[in-house]
Amino acid sequence: MTTVPEIAILGHPNEGKSSVLSTLAEDDSVRVSAIPGETTECRTFPVVIDGREMLRFTDTPGFQNPSRVVAEMRMIAAEGRDPVKRFREKFKDVQELRDDVELLLPIERGAGIIYVVDGSRPVRNVDKAEMEILRLTGRPRMAIINCKEEESSQLENWKVEFRKNFNSNRVFNAHRATYAERILLLETLKSIDQDWQSTLDEVVRAFKADWAARNSATVDILLAMINDCLQYSVSGDLPDGGDATALETRLAASYRQTLADKEQKAHERIRALYKHHIFQYTLPPQSLLNEDLFSERTWHLLGLSQTQVAIASALGGAVVGAKLDLLTAGLSFGIFTGIGGAAGALGAIMGGRKLSTSAKNLLGMKIGGENVKIGPAANINLLLILINRGLLFYRHTINWAHGRRDYQTLLPEPATTSEVYTGKWPAGHLRICKAYFSAVTEQREQAIRESGEQLARILSETLKEISHHE
């Protein structure tokens, strides 16, 4: 075996081989097609961590003539010869067997085998022939049942056949596999051959360390974005005879758009961290991540929960958003409007009326002489919303398997404030949020570092929970 372990993905055409490879290798450049026979040549995809190739997966053409291949290989094996090498030599120029000769190439050079089947259909004789071919190769091998959760009636029949021919087998939905499921599959690979165990141990350790490093980088990205958004302000001078309402409206729109742009750039950086480079999935319109950052629904679901309002009241200070009564006040214009009832349920409406004093306090708007300024933020809800949206985006990104192509399918999202991440945080976490919010908006550098380290630990713990348990 070469220094870098190679795993060949084999199976019948259109059984999900490319989807499995794309998901395991975290490579969305793998061609995934519903058209049988799209893969005609072996193509290898290296898994590189910290500049070092740790593992390589090879996509292969599907079996075309398994019955003939197994008959030929049996005769070669009976002669005491290497069935893979001799078969490829003997039939390299036979056009009918071109794909079958090609798919055995990585096996000849020592690759281990992952055999992929569509578990929603019954076991056929042609499948048994393919399994016998792989058994005759003598290579370490495991089988994957690529099966949707609702299509499991044939699973036991497949498992019975797999136990006859493979070192191990697993059910693995290539379109829904989470990080934890990918790691578990790699852990299972270690059992297919004792000689592979130490090498694959190192591979799994490297995968876990790389994931932890990406999570740490995600925390850094989120905190940098939040810091930038909370400190941001925009101002404008009102000329003699100018329309103050028009200036306030323009500045408010500019403020909203700038914060939205900062958030989007941060999310794109997170997306790249998890190797979604080619396909840009578009979330359905009902997704909270498609809502305006200052929409009523966003503030209603992602801001302070009712329980946390009481906690925030005990913490005291304008950091909660001027006074708590402002959270349910009837505000006019532009950036915020109270919608009554649920705490933190603040939204945005655009209008032509002048900002009320309450709205100006919430927004951090200051009017002095002929200058109008919006920001920095004066409401801790903005901090919590940016955190929750960042965590939702992280969850969607890490659970979007690289072999998946149904871009309009949405993961379940919270329906109430108590279901969002910060809605479950205890008083101690909220106290840290308050300290960080105060430090950032007051631009106290030492306090930003100290409270930022505490908030970073909370976010790191939350990312770990998301990636291992969802």
Secondary structure, 3 states (H helix, E strand, C coil): CCCCCEEEEEECCCCCHHHHHHHHHCCCCCCCCCCCCCCCCCEEEEEEECCEEEEEEEECCCCCCHHHHHHHHHHHHHCCCCHHHHHHHHCCCCHHHHHHHHHCHHHHCCCEEEEEEECCCCCCHHHHHHHHHHHHHCCCEEEEEECCCCCCCCHHHHHHHHHHHCCEEEECCCCCCCHHHHHHHHHHHHHHCHHHHHHHHHHHHHHHHHHHHHHHHHHHHHHHHHHHHHHCCEEEECCCCCCHHHHHHHHHHHHHHHHHHHHHHHHHHHHHHCCCCCCCCCCCCCCHHHCCCCCHHHHHHHCCCHHHHHHHHHHCCHHHCCCHHHHHCCCCCCCCEECCCCCCCEECCCCCCCCCHHHHHHHCEEEECCEEEECCCCCHHHHHHHHHHHHHHHHHHHCCCCCCCCCCCCCCCCCCHHHCCHHHCCHHHHHHHHHHHHHHHCCCHHHHHHHHHHHHHHHHHHHHHHHHHC
